[in-house]
Amino acid sequence: MLRRLRRKVGLTYEKPRILVVDDHPGVLARVSAVLADEFDVVGTATDGRQALAIASQLDPDAIVLDINMPEYDGFQTMRALRHARSRAAVVFLSIADDEQQVTEAIRLGGRGYVVKTHMRSHLASALDHALLGRQFLPSLTSWLEETPRSGHAIHVHTSDVPFENRAANYFLAALRRGDAACFIGSDQMRDGVESQLRTRGWDISRSSPNRYLAVDAQEALHRFLRDGMPDANRLSVIVEELDDFRRAVTDGAESRLVIAGCLLPAAPWLPQATPKAHWRSNVSGTT
């Protein structure tokens, strides 16, 4: 988890100021309770027009914005906030885990998208990343489809059961765009991802140049760990090698490298946690 941000006001630091918008009072109460320890929930609103008025008055640092609201929905509210030049970072909150809806949220300028069923585990982190100028999404696929061709994306996961399907979706989107892809995992997982790609119509063995790189998880851990801890110098060498690979197999400096991996089978001593949603930096170039 990130260190919570604080705003300096005089000689003191204040919690980030949050406006929460949802047409269900029960959801407003639950969201406010989830955020209460680390954020200052300065206001709540039950519809988009009320949210616009409160945002204008309170100038919050971020807004948690429900999408499916009657009369004036979250997307309409987002457009109006941008028209009013609101500085608030917007994190959308929705019951739907839908790629098209996530893509629209990104297109409108949203900094985050959290599914309501994951609110307790994801919302605070989404706000942290949004306030740092990053995006926090339930899937990288929407980001790959919508955002400009700059920067890189990375997704690290700790559960291999649903992951092969999702990784194949990420890679297919990246490969079709002309980007490079790298998967880090066990033999079984690497075979599974490649099989999923073939099922979706992308045969790695027949692509030229081959923009897909498969790396053994045990080998990856051995390369970047020293005495059981990540080594900055070793990681720097690996990053350079990956960027050399990207440039060798793609066209232009603006191409991206998508990395997905599961290290848990190769390192059972790693903490087992619930899989996290995915964030991306707004910084272009090599990461």
C-alpha positions in Angstrom: 0.0 0.0 0.0 1.2 3.5 -0.8 2.0 6.0 2.0 -1.1 8.2 2.2 -0.7 11.7 0.8 -1.0 14.8 2.9 -1.6 18.4 1.9 0.5 21.0 3.8 -1.6 23.8 5.2 0.5 26.2 7.2 2.6 24.1 9.5 0.3 21.1 9.5 -0.6 18.3 7.0 -4.2 17.5 6.2 -5.7 14.3 4.8 -6.8 14.4 1.1 -10.3 15.9 0.8 -12.8 13.6 -0.8 -16.3 14.1 -2.2 -18.4 10.9 -2.5 -21.3 10.7 -5.0 -23.8 7.9 -5.2 -27.6 7.8 -5.5 -27.9 5.1 -2.7 -27.5 6.5 0.8 -26.3 3.1 2.1 -23.4 3.1 -0.4 -22.5 6.7 0.6 -22.3 5.5 4.3 -20.2 2.5 3.4 -17.8 4.4 1.2 -17.4 7.1 3.8 -16.7 4.5 6.5 -14.1 2.8 4.3 -12.2 6.1 3.7 -12.6 7.7 7.1 -9.3 6.7 8.6 -7.1 7.9 5.8 -9.1 10.5 4.0 -11.3 13.5 4.9 -14.7 12.9 3.4 -15.8 16.6 3.1 -19.1 16.0 1.4 -21.5 13.6 -0.1 -24.0 13.9 -3.0 -26.9 11.7 -4.2 -27.0 12.9 -7.8 -24.7 14.5 -10.5 -26.1 18.0 -10.3 -25.7 18.1 -6.6 -22.2 16.8 -6.9 -21.3 19.7 -9.3 -22.6 22.3 -6.9 -20.7 20.8 -3.9 -17.5 20.3 -5.9 -17.6 24.0 -6.9 -18.1 25.0 -3.2 -15.6 22.6 -1.5 -12.9 22.1 -4.2 -12.1 18.5 -3.2 -8.8 16.8 -4.0 -10.7 13.8 -5.4 -14.2 12.6 -6.2 -15.5 9.1 -5.9 -18.2 9.0 -8.5 -20.9 6.4 -9.1 -21.7 5.8 -12.8 -25.3 4.5 -12.8 -27.3 7.4 -11.4 -30.8 8.5 -12.6 -31.2 11.6 -14.7 -27.6 12.8 -14.6 -25.2 9.8 -14.6 -21.5 9.7 -13.7 -20.2 10.1 -17.2 -22.4 13.3 -17.7 -21.2 14.5 -14.4 -17.6 13.9 -15.4 -18.0 15.9 -18.6 -19.5 18.8 -16.6 -16.6 18.7 -14.1 -14.1 19.0 -16.9 -16.1 21.8 -18.5 -16.0 23.6 -15.1 -12.2 22.9 -15.0 -12.4 21.0 -11.7 -9.0 20.0 -10.5 -10.3 17.0 -8.6 -9.1 13.5 -9.6 -12.1 11.3 -10.3 -12.3 7.7 -9.4 -15.4 6.0 -10.8 -17.3 3.5 -8.7 -19.6 1.0 -10.4 -21.3 -2.3 -9.9 -20.3 -3.3 -13.5 -16.9 -4.9 -14.3 -17.3 -4.1 -18.0 -14.5 -3.3 -20.4 -16.5 -0.9 -22.5 -17.5 1.1 -19.4 -14.0 1.2 -18.1 -12.7 2.4 -21.5 -15.3 5.2 -21.5 -14.2 6.2 -18.0 -10.6 6.5 -19.1 -11.6 8.4 -22.3 -13.4 11.0 -20.2 -10.4 11.6 -18.0 -11.1 9.3 -15.1 -8.1 8.5 -12.9 -9.5 5.3 -11.5 -12.3 2.7 -11.8 -13.3 0.5 -8.9 -15.9 -2.3 -8.9 -18.2 -2.0 -5.9 -17.6 -5.6 -4.8 -13.9 -4.7 -4.4 -14.5 -1.3 -2.8 -13.0 -2.2 0.6 -9.8 -3.6 -0.8 -9.3 -1.3 -3.8 -10.8 2.1 -3.3 -8.2 3.6 -0.9 -5.4 2.5 -3.2 -7.2 3.8 -6.3 -7.5 7.2 -4.6 -3.8 7.1 -3.7 -2.7 6.4 -7.3 -5.2 8.9 -8.7 -3.9 11.7 -6.4 -0.3 10.8 -7.7 -1.5 11.3 -11.3 -1.7 7.6 -12.1 -4.6 5.5 -13.2 -6.0 2.6 -11.3 -8.1 0.1 -13.3 -9.7 -3.4 -12.8 -8.0 -4.5 -16.1 -5.2 -3.3 -18.3 -7.1 -4.3 -21.5 -9.1 -1.1 -21.5 -6.0 1.0 -21.0 -4.2 -0.7 -23.9 -7.2 -0.1 -26.2 -7.8 3.6 -25.3 -4.6 5.4 -24.3 -2.0 6.9 -26.5 1.0 4.9 -27.6 3.4 5.9 -24.8 4.8 4.6 -21.6 4.7 0.9 -20.6 2.2 -1.2 -18.6 2.9 -3.9 -16.1 0.6 -6.3 -14.3 1.8 -8.7 -11.5 -0.7 -11.2 -10.2 -0.7 -13.8 -7.4 -3.3 -16.2 -8.5 -2.8 -18.5 -11.5 -6.4 -19.8 -11.8 -8.1 -17.0 -13.7 -4.9 -15.3 -14.7 -4.0 -17.1 -17.9 -7.2 -16.0 -19.6 -6.7 -12.4 -18.5 -3.0 -12.4 -19.4 -3.9 -13.7 -22.9 -6.5 -10.8 -23.3 -3.8 -8.2 -22.3 -1.3 -9.7 -24.7 -3.7 -10.0 -27.6 -4.6 -6.4 -27.3 -1.0 -5.4 -27.1 0.2 -7.6 -30.0 -2.6 -6.4 -32.3 -1.5 -2.8 -31.6 2.0 -3.7 -32.6 3.4 -3.6 -29.1 5.6 -6.2 -27.4 4.6 -8.6 -24.6 6.5 -10.5 -21.9 5.1 -13.2 -19.7 6.8 -14.5 -16.5 5.6 -17.7 -15.1 6.0 -21.5 -14.7 6.2 -23.9 -17.6 2.5 -24.8 -17.2 1.4 -21.2 -17.0 3.5 -20.2 -20.1 2.0 -23.1 -22.0 -1.5 -22.1 -20.9 -1.1 -18.5 -22.0 0.3 -19.5 -25.4 -2.6 -21.9 -25.8 -5.1 -19.2 -25.0 -3.4 -16.9 -27.5 -3.7 -19.6 -30.2 -7.4 -20.1 -29.3 -7.9 -16.3 -29.9 -6.2 -16.5 -33.3 -2.6 -15.4 -32.5 0.0 -18.1 -33.2 3.2 -17.0 -31.6 5.3 -19.5 -33.5 4.2 -18.0 -36.8 4.6 -14.3 -36.0 7.5 -12.4 -37.4 9.1 -10.7 -35.7 8.1 -12.5 -32.6 7.0 -9.8 -30.2 6.1 -12.2 -27.4 8.8 -13.1 -24.8 8.3 -16.0 -22.3 10.4 -16.0 -19.2 10.7 -18.8 -16.5 9.6 -17.5 -13.1 12.4 -19.3 -11.2 15.0 -17.9 -13.6 13.5 -14.4 -13.2 13.7 -14.5 -9.4 17.2 -15.9 -9.5 18.3 -13.0 -11.7 17.0 -10.1 -9.7 17.3 -11.3 -6.1 20.5 -11.1 -4.1 20.4 -12.7 -0.7 16.7 -13.1 -0.9 16.1 -9.4 -1.6 15.5 -7.4 -4.9 18.8 -5.9 -6.1 18.5 -2.5 -7.7 21.5 -3.0 -10.0 20.3 -6.4 -11.3 16.8 -4.9 -11.9 18.3 -2.1 -13.8 20.1 -4.5 -16.2 16.9 -6.5 -16.7 14.9 -3.3 -17.5 17.5 -2.4 -20.1 17.4 -5.9 -21.6 13.6 -5.7 -21.8 13.6 -2.3 -23.4 16.2 -3.5 -26.0 13.8 -6.4 -26.8 10.9 -3.9 -27.2 12.9 -1.7 -29.6 14.2 -4.6 -31.6 10.8 -6.2 -32.4 8.5 -3.1 -32.6 8.4 0.0 -34.7 9.3 3.3 -33.2 10.2 4.6 -29.7 6.5 5.1 -28.8 5.8 1.3 -28.7 5.0 -0.3 -25.4 6.0 -3.4 -23.5 3.3 -5.2 -21.6 4.5 -7.5 -18.8 2.4 -10.0 -16.9 3.6 -12.5 -14.5 3.0 -14.9 -11.6 6.0 -15.5 -9.3 4.2 -17.3 -6.5 4.7 -20.9 -7.7 8.5 -20.2 -7.9 8.6 -18.4 -4.6 6.0 -19.8 -2.1 7.6 -17.7 0.6 6.1 -14.5 -1.0 3.0 -13.2 0.9 -0.2 -14.5 -0.5 -2.6 -11.7 -1.0 -5.8 -11.0 -2.9 -5.0 -10.1 -6.5 -4.8 -6.3 -6.9 -6.2 -4.2 -9.6 -3.8 -2.6 -12.0 -2.2 0.9 -12.1 -0.3 2.7 -14.8 2.0 5.7 -14.6 1.5 8.8 -16.7 5.3 8.9 -17.4 6.3 8.0 -21.0 9.4 6.1 -21.9 11.2 3.2 -20.3 10.0 2.1 -16.8 
